[in-house]
Amino acid sequence: MPVTLRAKCLIVGDSAVGKSALTQVFHSDGSHFPKAYSMTVGVELCVKNINIPETNDSVELYIYDVAGKEMFSDYVQQAWDHPSVMMVVMDVTNETSFSSCNRWIERVKAKAGQHIPGVFVANKIDLDNRRVIMKEKAQEMANSKGLEYFECSAREQDNVEAPFYYLANAFYKLYHERLEVMKTIAS
């Protein structure tokens, strides 16, 4: 019997790093890239079902694209409650967006606990001539925080699906690990 799990995915990072673009490109299967930038002032929610390979099961990702401006933090507080997985996004052309990631990670972990599955996404890799955060530095940060590292370009639709699929599979695996613990306790 197929199982559908529901996971709350928080997407965080400074404003203008491309969180909404990543979300919209992924949600639309690449058919929609927002050409005009409009700042997220609260939380934008979209849902996408992801089939788990080699099973009949799926994970329904409730993707919470959260405003990156500090002035909206009080407004979006409820969206932060009980996340299942997290995606921290930075812009490879913006040193500040990289530095801020520690704060974003700690905020999510404060709400979810230290062992939340997560990814660290370096966006805008298509702007290679303006890149200031090198892959090695970002990879090192991801490793130090226990996050899986991905590089992508929402504009070029390059590798956008990979972090979302990783999160769905990580959540599915975590579900099965917890299920096994419960079965052990029950017997």
Disulfide bonds with the S-S distance in Angstrom:
none
